[in-house]
């Protein structure tokens, strides 16, 4: 499967790339929405994993553009709700839930709060792709 990861945090991009490549996926990573949109225009992907809080165009805006440009591409939104230190992060924060709800409203197929376990990501990918088969 061809996957694009859009996240401004290099360590998140790297971790996601390792997990996805261990599944056998072909993975491209970019640090902002505009680079992601350009990548999709050059080479369609089966799945996009996009962070919501990004510099420039945010993930919600990116999801709308991806959905318009590539309606068949599956989209998983991820968010930690903004810039928190590791000790201050709260996945249940209102901002995290609001960001992920906005992503679903913009057209994301699924959403996942950071931090998440590898198992959670793999299961969510399987669910999103199973919906394609069932359609």
Biotite code that builds the C-alpha atoms (Angstrom):
import biotite.structure as struc

atoms = struc.array([
    struc.Atom([0.000, 0.000, 0.000], chain_id="A", res_id=1, res_name="UNK", atom_name="CA", element="C"),
    struc.Atom([1.164, 3.539, -0.761], chain_id="A", res_id=2, res_name="UNK", atom_name="CA", element="C"),
    struc.Atom([1.037, 5.773, 2.310], chain_id="A", res_id=3, res_name="UNK", atom_name="CA", element="C"),
    struc.Atom([1.727, 9.469, 2.846], chain_id="A", res_id=4, res_name="UNK", atom_name="CA", element="C"),
    struc.Atom([2.449, 10.770, 6.344], chain_id="A", res_id=5, res_name="UNK", atom_name="CA", element="C"),
    struc.Atom([2.028, 14.505, 6.919], chain_id="A", res_id=6, res_name="UNK", atom_name="CA", element="C"),
    struc.Atom([3.362, 15.621, 10.300], chain_id="A", res_id=7, res_name="UNK", atom_name="CA", element="C"),
    struc.Atom([5.566, 18.529, 11.311], chain_id="A", res_id=8, res_name="UNK", atom_name="CA", element="C"),
    struc.Atom([7.337, 16.544, 14.042], chain_id="A", res_id=9, res_name="UNK", atom_name="CA", element="C"),
    struc.Atom([10.313, 14.655, 12.556], chain_id="A", res_id=10, res_name="UNK", atom_name="CA", element="C"),
    struc.Atom([10.311, 11.961, 15.237], chain_id="A", res_id=11, res_name="UNK", atom_name="CA", element="C"),
    struc.Atom([6.608, 11.247, 14.630], chain_id="A", res_id=12, res_name="UNK", atom_name="CA", element="C"),
    struc.Atom([7.208, 10.985, 10.868], chain_id="A", res_id=13, res_name="UNK", atom_name="CA", element="C"),
    struc.Atom([10.125, 8.645, 11.466], chain_id="A", res_id=14, res_name="UNK", atom_name="CA", element="C"),
    struc.Atom([8.234, 6.436, 13.924], chain_id="A", res_id=15, res_name="UNK", atom_name="CA", element="C"),
    struc.Atom([5.211, 6.169, 11.629], chain_id="A", res_id=16, res_name="UNK", atom_name="CA", element="C"),
    struc.Atom([7.450, 5.388, 8.676], chain_id="A", res_id=17, res_name="UNK", atom_name="CA", element="C"),
    struc.Atom([9.113, 2.524, 10.574], chain_id="A", res_id=18, res_name="UNK", atom_name="CA", element="C"),
    struc.Atom([5.758, 1.071, 11.665], chain_id="A", res_id=19, res_name="UNK", atom_name="CA", element="C"),
    struc.Atom([4.231, 1.307, 8.199], chain_id="A", res_id=20, res_name="UNK", atom_name="CA", element="C"),
    struc.Atom([7.290, -0.044, 6.391], chain_id="A", res_id=21, res_name="UNK", atom_name="CA", element="C"),
    struc.Atom([7.304, -3.012, 8.788], chain_id="A", res_id=22, res_name="UNK", atom_name="CA", element="C"),
    struc.Atom([3.840, -3.790, 7.340], chain_id="A", res_id=23, res_name="UNK", atom_name="CA", element="C"),
    struc.Atom([5.324, -3.731, 3.855], chain_id="A", res_id=24, res_name="UNK", atom_name="CA", element="C"),
    struc.Atom([3.901, -0.334, 2.918], chain_id="A", res_id=25, res_name="UNK", atom_name="CA", element="C"),
    struc.Atom([5.627, 2.172, 0.642], chain_id="A", res_id=26, res_name="UNK", atom_name="CA", element="C"),
    struc.Atom([5.863, 5.317, 2.748], chain_id="A", res_id=27, res_name="UNK", atom_name="CA", element="C"),
    struc.Atom([6.556, 8.944, 1.944], chain_id="A", res_id=28, res_name="UNK", atom_name="CA", element="C"),
    struc.Atom([6.747, 11.545, 4.698], chain_id="A", res_id=29, res_name="UNK", atom_name="CA", element="C"),
    struc.Atom([6.429, 15.336, 4.530], chain_id="A", res_id=30, res_name="UNK", atom_name="CA", element="C"),
    struc.Atom([6.424, 18.084, 7.147], chain_id="A", res_id=31, res_name="UNK", atom_name="CA", element="C"),
    struc.Atom([3.528, 20.277, 6.028], chain_id="A", res_id=32, res_name="UNK", atom_name="CA", element="C"),
    struc.Atom([0.187, 20.176, 4.262], chain_id="A", res_id=33, res_name="UNK", atom_name="CA", element="C"),
    struc.Atom([1.278, 21.985, 1.110], chain_id="A", res_id=34, res_name="UNK", atom_name="CA", element="C"),
    struc.Atom([4.081, 19.469, 0.537], chain_id="A", res_id=35, res_name="UNK", atom_name="CA", element="C"),
    struc.Atom([1.576, 16.673, 1.124], chain_id="A", res_id=36, res_name="UNK", atom_name="CA", element="C"),
    struc.Atom([-0.899, 18.077, -1.404], chain_id="A", res_id=37, res_name="UNK", atom_name="CA", element="C"),
    struc.Atom([1.916, 18.432, -3.953], chain_id="A", res_id=38, res_name="UNK", atom_name="CA", element="C"),
    struc.Atom([3.018, 14.849, -3.299], chain_id="A", res_id=39, res_name="UNK", atom_name="CA", element="C"),
    struc.Atom([-0.501, 13.547, -3.889], chain_id="A", res_id=40, res_name="UNK", atom_name="CA", element="C"),
    struc.Atom([-0.766, 15.503, -7.142], chain_id="A", res_id=41, res_name="UNK", atom_name="CA", element="C"),
    struc.Atom([2.471, 13.899, -8.341], chain_id="A", res_id=42, res_name="UNK", atom_name="CA", element="C"),
    struc.Atom([1.738, 10.392, -7.075], chain_id="A", res_id=43, res_name="UNK", atom_name="CA", element="C"),
    struc.Atom([-1.619, 9.216, -5.675], chain_id="A", res_id=44, res_name="UNK", atom_name="CA", element="C"),
    struc.Atom([-1.592, 7.305, -2.390], chain_id="A", res_id=45, res_name="UNK", atom_name="CA", element="C"),
    struc.Atom([-3.932, 4.726, -0.891], chain_id="A", res_id=46, res_name="UNK", atom_name="CA", element="C"),
    struc.Atom([-3.781, 6.216, 2.598], chain_id="A", res_id=47, res_name="UNK", atom_name="CA", element="C"),
    struc.Atom([-2.835, 9.569, 4.100], chain_id="A", res_id=48, res_name="UNK", atom_name="CA", element="C"),
    struc.Atom([-2.083, 9.964, 7.799], chain_id="A", res_id=49, res_name="UNK", atom_name="CA", element="C"),
    struc.Atom([-2.246, 13.664, 8.604], chain_id="A", res_id=50, res_name="UNK", atom_name="CA", element="C"),
    struc.Atom([-1.584, 15.590, 11.788], chain_id="A", res_id=51, res_name="UNK", atom_name="CA", element="C"),
    struc.Atom([-4.153, 18.285, 12.529], chain_id="A", res_id=52, res_name="UNK", atom_name="CA", element="C"),
    struc.Atom([-1.891, 20.894, 14.097], chain_id="A", res_id=53, res_name="UNK", atom_name="CA", element="C"),
    struc.Atom([0.518, 21.886, 11.311], chain_id="A", res_id=54, res_name="UNK", atom_name="CA", element="C"),
    struc.Atom([2.313, 25.089, 10.354], chain_id="A", res_id=55, res_name="UNK", atom_name="CA", element="C"),
    struc.Atom([0.642, 26.985, 7.503], chain_id="A", res_id=56, res_name="UNK", atom_name="CA", element="C"),
    struc.Atom([-2.362, 25.047, 6.230], chain_id="A", res_id=57, res_name="UNK", atom_name="CA", element="C"),
    struc.Atom([-3.672, 22.998, 9.143], chain_id="A", res_id=58, res_name="UNK", atom_name="CA", element="C"),
    struc.Atom([-4.669, 19.361, 8.893], chain_id="A", res_id=59, res_name="UNK", atom_name="CA", element="C"),
    struc.Atom([-8.392, 20.114, 8.658], chain_id="A", res_id=60, res_name="UNK", atom_name="CA", element="C"),
    struc.Atom([-7.771, 22.321, 5.626], chain_id="A", res_id=61, res_name="UNK", atom_name="CA", element="C"),
    struc.Atom([-5.491, 19.660, 4.178], chain_id="A", res_id=62, res_name="UNK", atom_name="CA", element="C"),
    struc.Atom([-8.164, 16.984, 4.610], chain_id="A", res_id=63, res_name="UNK", atom_name="CA", element="C"),
    struc.Atom([-10.663, 19.064, 2.644], chain_id="A", res_id=64, res_name="UNK", atom_name="CA", element="C"),
    struc.Atom([-8.180, 19.551, -0.168], chain_id="A", res_id=65, res_name="UNK", atom_name="CA", element="C"),
    struc.Atom([-7.150, 15.878, -0.175], chain_id="A", res_id=66, res_name="UNK", atom_name="CA", element="C"),
    struc.Atom([-10.769, 14.750, -0.232], chain_id="A", res_id=67, res_name="UNK", atom_name="CA", element="C"),
    struc.Atom([-11.496, 17.074, -3.199], chain_id="A", res_id=68, res_name="UNK", atom_name="CA", element="C"),
    struc.Atom([-8.323, 16.083, -5.089], chain_id="A", res_id=69, res_name="UNK", atom_name="CA", element="C"),
    struc.Atom([-8.257, 12.363, -4.283], chain_id="A", res_id=70, res_name="UNK", atom_name="CA", element="C"),
    struc.Atom([-11.739, 11.193, -3.228], chain_id="A", res_id=71, res_name="UNK", atom_name="CA", element="C"),
    struc.Atom([-10.729, 7.519, -3.119], chain_id="A", res_id=72, res_name="UNK", atom_name="CA", element="C"),
    struc.Atom([-7.753, 8.068, -0.798], chain_id="A", res_id=73, res_name="UNK", atom_name="CA", element="C"),
    struc.Atom([-8.391, 6.962, 2.769], chain_id="A", res_id=74, res_name="UNK", atom_name="CA", element="C"),
    struc.Atom([-7.482, 9.553, 5.437], chain_id="A", res_id=75, res_name="UNK", atom_name="CA", element="C"),
    struc.Atom([-6.591, 9.061, 9.090], chain_id="A", res_id=76, res_name="UNK", atom_name="CA", element="C"),
    struc.Atom([-6.255, 12.225, 11.174], chain_id="A", res_id=77, res_name="UNK", atom_name="CA", element="C"),
    struc.Atom([-3.970, 12.266, 14.207], chain_id="A", res_id=78, res_name="UNK", atom_name="CA", element="C"),
    struc.Atom([-3.601, 14.944, 16.852], chain_id="A", res_id=79, res_name="UNK", atom_name="CA", element="C"),
    struc.Atom([-2.141, 15.570, 20.240], chain_id="A", res_id=80, res_name="UNK", atom_name="CA", element="C"),
    struc.Atom([-3.998, 18.849, 20.549], chain_id="A", res_id=81, res_name="UNK", atom_name="CA", element="C"),
    struc.Atom([-1.062, 21.196, 20.067], chain_id="A", res_id=82, res_name="UNK", atom_name="CA", element="C"),
    struc.Atom([2.345, 21.796, 21.539], chain_id="A", res_id=83, res_name="UNK", atom_name="CA", element="C"),
    struc.Atom([2.607, 20.233, 24.971], chain_id="A", res_id=84, res_name="UNK", atom_name="CA", element="C"),
    struc.Atom([5.638, 19.015, 26.841], chain_id="A", res_id=85, res_name="UNK", atom_name="CA", element="C"),
    struc.Atom([5.568, 15.281, 27.503], chain_id="A", res_id=86, res_name="UNK", atom_name="CA", element="C"),
    struc.Atom([4.461, 15.855, 31.104], chain_id="A", res_id=87, res_name="UNK", atom_name="CA", element="C"),
    struc.Atom([1.686, 18.289, 30.106], chain_id="A", res_id=88, res_name="UNK", atom_name="CA", element="C"),
    struc.Atom([0.092, 16.245, 27.319], chain_id="A", res_id=89, res_name="UNK", atom_name="CA", element="C"),
    struc.Atom([-3.504, 15.174, 27.952], chain_id="A", res_id=90, res_name="UNK", atom_name="CA", element="C"),
    struc.Atom([-5.144, 13.148, 25.134], chain_id="A", res_id=91, res_name="UNK", atom_name="CA", element="C"),
    struc.Atom([-8.560, 13.804, 26.691], chain_id="A", res_id=92, res_name="UNK", atom_name="CA", element="C"),
    struc.Atom([-8.082, 17.568, 26.357], chain_id="A", res_id=93, res_name="UNK", atom_name="CA", element="C"),
    struc.Atom([-10.999, 19.415, 24.806], chain_id="A", res_id=94, res_name="UNK", atom_name="CA", element="C"),
    struc.Atom([-8.732, 20.769, 22.086], chain_id="A", res_id=95, res_name="UNK", atom_name="CA", element="C"),
    struc.Atom([-7.672, 17.267, 21.048], chain_id="A", res_id=96, res_name="UNK", atom_name="CA", element="C"),
    struc.Atom([-11.272, 16.036, 20.817], chain_id="A", res_id=97, res_name="UNK", atom_name="CA", element="C"),
    struc.Atom([-12.328, 19.195, 18.973], chain_id="A", res_id=98, res_name="UNK", atom_name="CA", element="C"),
    struc.Atom([-9.468, 18.897, 16.465], chain_id="A", res_id=99, res_name="UNK", atom_name="CA", element="C"),
    struc.Atom([-10.277, 15.264, 15.749], chain_id="A", res_id=100, res_name="UNK", atom_name="CA", element="C"),
    struc.Atom([-14.011, 15.973, 15.439], chain_id="A", res_id=101, res_name="UNK", atom_name="CA", element="C"),
    struc.Atom([-13.243, 18.792, 12.981], chain_id="A", res_id=102, res_name="UNK", atom_name="CA", element="C"),
    struc.Atom([-11.047, 16.385, 11.002], chain_id="A", res_id=103, res_name="UNK", atom_name="CA", element="C"),
    struc.Atom([-13.887, 13.877, 10.736], chain_id="A", res_id=104, res_name="UNK", atom_name="CA", element="C"),
    struc.Atom([-16.254, 16.653, 9.656], chain_id="A", res_id=105, res_name="UNK", atom_name="CA", element="C"),
    struc.Atom([-13.755, 17.703, 6.961], chain_id="A", res_id=106, res_name="UNK", atom_name="CA", element="C"),
    struc.Atom([-13.742, 14.188, 5.514], chain_id="A", res_id=107, res_name="UNK", atom_name="CA", element="C"),
    struc.Atom([-11.257, 12.067, 7.465], chain_id="A", res_id=108, res_name="UNK", atom_name="CA", element="C"),
    struc.Atom([-12.211, 8.402, 7.515], chain_id="A", res_id=109, res_name="UNK", atom_name="CA", element="C"),
    struc.Atom([-10.930, 7.990, 11.066], chain_id="A", res_id=110, res_name="UNK", atom_name="CA", element="C"),
    struc.Atom([-9.124, 9.862, 13.811], chain_id="A", res_id=111, res_name="UNK", atom_name="CA", element="C"),
    struc.Atom([-6.617, 8.895, 16.478], chain_id="A", res_id=112, res_name="UNK", atom_name="CA", element="C"),
    struc.Atom([-5.378, 10.868, 19.478], chain_id="A", res_id=113, res_name="UNK", atom_name="CA", element="C"),
    struc.Atom([-1.616, 11.015, 20.103], chain_id="A", res_id=114, res_name="UNK", atom_name="CA", element="C"),
    struc.Atom([0.118, 9.317, 21.703], chain_id="A", res_id=115, res_name="UNK", atom_name="CA", element="C"),
    struc.Atom([-1.125, 5.979, 20.431], chain_id="A", res_id=116, res_name="UNK", atom_name="CA", element="C"),
    struc.Atom([0.162, 2.425, 20.421], chain_id="A", res_id=117, res_name="UNK", atom_name="CA", element="C"),
    struc.Atom([1.389, 0.738, 17.258], chain_id="A", res_id=118, res_name="UNK", atom_name="CA", element="C"),
    struc.Atom([-1.396, -1.826, 17.700], chain_id="A", res_id=119, res_name="UNK", atom_name="CA", element="C"),
    struc.Atom([-4.037, 0.930, 17.726], chain_id="A", res_id=120, res_name="UNK", atom_name="CA", element="C"),
    struc.Atom([-2.716, 2.399, 14.478], chain_id="A", res_id=121, res_name="UNK", atom_name="CA", element="C"),
    struc.Atom([-2.564, -0.994, 12.765], chain_id="A", res_id=122, res_name="UNK", atom_name="CA", element="C"),
    struc.Atom([-6.118, -1.837, 13.851], chain_id="A", res_id=123, res_name="UNK", atom_name="CA", element="C"),
    struc.Atom([-7.438, 1.531, 12.681], chain_id="A", res_id=124, res_name="UNK", atom_name="CA", element="C"),
    struc.Atom([-5.749, 1.143, 9.283], chain_id="A", res_id=125, res_name="UNK", atom_name="CA", element="C"),
    struc.Atom([-7.330, -2.306, 8.923], chain_id="A", res_id=126, res_name="UNK", atom_name="CA", element="C"),
    struc.Atom([-10.770, -0.894, 9.810], chain_id="A", res_id=127, res_name="UNK", atom_name="CA", element="C"),
    struc.Atom([-10.457, 1.991, 7.342], chain_id="A", res_id=128, res_name="UNK", atom_name="CA", element="C"),
    struc.Atom([-9.331, -0.296, 4.537], chain_id="A", res_id=129, res_name="UNK", atom_name="CA", element="C"),
    struc.Atom([-12.048, -2.857, 5.332], chain_id="A", res_id=130, res_name="UNK", atom_name="CA", element="C"),
    struc.Atom([-14.653, -0.151, 4.713], chain_id="A", res_id=131, res_name="UNK", atom_name="CA", element="C"),
    struc.Atom([-13.300, 0.124, 1.163], chain_id="A", res_id=132, res_name="UNK", atom_name="CA", element="C"),
    struc.Atom([-13.786, -3.594, 0.605], chain_id="A", res_id=133, res_name="UNK", atom_name="CA", element="C"),
    struc.Atom([-17.303, -3.471, 2.036], chain_id="A", res_id=134, res_name="UNK", atom_name="CA", element="C"),
    struc.Atom([-18.315, -0.506, -0.156], chain_id="A", res_id=135, res_name="UNK", atom_name="CA", element="C"),
])
